[in-house]
Amino acid sequence: MAGQLPTEDRQVRLLLDSGRFAEAGVAFDELISAGANDVDNQWNRSTVLVHRALLAWRLGRIPLALELVAEGWTDLDVDRPEGAASAHTISMLGYLLETIGHRSPALNLMALSVQIARDSGDPGTLAHCLVREANARVFRAVTHPGRSSAEQFALARDLFDESQALAKPGQVKRAALAGFARALAGVGDTEAAERVGQEALALARTADDWYTTSMANWVLAVVYRDRHRLEEARTFASRALDGAETIRDTMLMMQFSLNLAAICEALSDPVGEAAALRRTVAASSTAVEVLQEGLGQALEQRRVAVQAQRMALAAREAALRDPLTGLTNRLGLERRAPMLLERIAAQGRVPWLLLLDVDWFKDVNDLAGHTAGDVVLQEIAHLLRRECRADDLICRWAGDEFVVLVLDAPDESRNLGPIVAERIRVAVHQHDWRLVLGRITKEPTVSVGVAAGPANLEHLFVAADIALYRAKRAGRNRVEIDGNRSIADRSTTG
């Protein structure tokens, strides 16, 4: 990542990868002395901040890691992520989620980063992202053995192979080589796994690369265990665990200590087995278990809080703003709408009121969590701002309901309200929700009730509410207009 991160940031990472944690802590303190979120304009801010979050995490500075990843995630363009910097950022976010045990969303993010990296045309970035996704698939296969594990190992083998072809000599290429060896062992090609594992081990020792050294020793432990050469397998497994503890990689420590314990059990070595299990317990202490349960949600909540705080600070009338979305709230609509309606009525203009309800929102909360539901509401607020005009009044009415007061001009279409409503419906329907929700069966859409008429907010709202009820009853993801007229795609797949 030489082209994506400042030299000082990369130096801290190198010290950590070499197991020199005291030096890494001093270098990190110097790095953030001017402010942990202080990033020179020549660098992509979100990439640097998320990388610093990873450094802080590995140094045990959890509150700072949370703050940095939240701010870096907020700065990321989640609508249209593109380019090498975005690929690295999303890949690192996935890696962090993988580290704390949230593996399904982690794998989705890593796979997305590979797609973005391919589109960027940067082979180094693609090689790095491929290694992260491949490693995630290897650990998925190891921790969830069964029918799908062979498929995961095969996918990982191909990803590692492609990464080796793209990467220049260095840490990424060495990591890809060791991972490739583990994937080969997973698909049953133990001879090739041993040969490639020994090659990776030799390269890693020369470069003082403890991560690759640890991975390569693990590969050889697996190979020798499969051949029932248990004494040699125990030696390599012990070395693998020593390496993982040197770089304080909790995920590797957990896996390697369990592997060592299983080999000792097969050797009828209760002393060695007990020692390995004690190291497993040490790696999965109560604090780590608590973090694995709650940190994934805490990360997202912190990101939402940072984003909400920014919007709240930017709002001139904080009392009239919804803190989650930054839109006008119900009180703001009730205060501002009468004046707007009175003014446009005096000008002979037509007011339109759009009442929107998010379809399948309960499914989002049930399947992805209430924090993800909050982010969905924020994304829809963003789409409303994008599709509406500056003069339109956009409001979060309550829960997952939104109101848009569309004020036409004499030279505009007399059907402006339905046109804007359909534009909003299409924007939500076509929105890419993967970064927010991963893959769920029913992605959110909106149903819209539209009404026009006298300049009276209560009358407009009642008419739009009736139209919205018809849209819901007719299948959702559609626009209905007061007066038994309808437009829009009749899709009921939302």
Helices and strands as residue ranges (DSSP letters): H 7-17, H 21-31, H 45-58, H 62-75, H 83-99, H 103-120, H 123-143, H 147-166, H 171-186, H 190-207, H 210-226, H 230-246, H 250-266, H 270-283, H 286-314, G 318-320, H 330-346, E 351-359, H 361-368, H 370-387, E 393-398, E 401-407, H 416-430, H 434-437, E 445-452, H 457-473, E 479-481, E 485-487
